Amino acid sequence: MLVELLISLSILGIAVIGVVAGSRAARMQAELASRRAAEALAAQQVLEWNRVWVPGDSPTFDTVRIGVHAVEVRTEVVDSLPGLVWLRVRADAGAGRFPWRLESARRIP
């Protein structure tokens, strides 16, 4: 009887440890997903701001607040044609090894 009780308590303890570890992993994944979403939103917001992109400008650096995250955004002009500019935006909020990267062509007014 005592052995069965000890085995049951051991199995219950293992189950509790598994649930706690699983919920911690889920919280970490949710935090990383939140940071990655903030990076994507910050990159899109920087592209939507009304700026005149001049070819040959040095890269611009901005810090955009998205909720509780401060996202560092780097924007640079990669290439240009008459009336058109190709932009590269990198946003980093610490969500992983690689920052969020977005490239887009914009018309120069």
Beta strands, then each sheet from edge to edge (+ up, - down):
strand 1: 60-66
strand 2: 69-81
strand 3: 84-92
strand 4: 100-107
sheet 1: 1+ 2- 3+ 4-
end
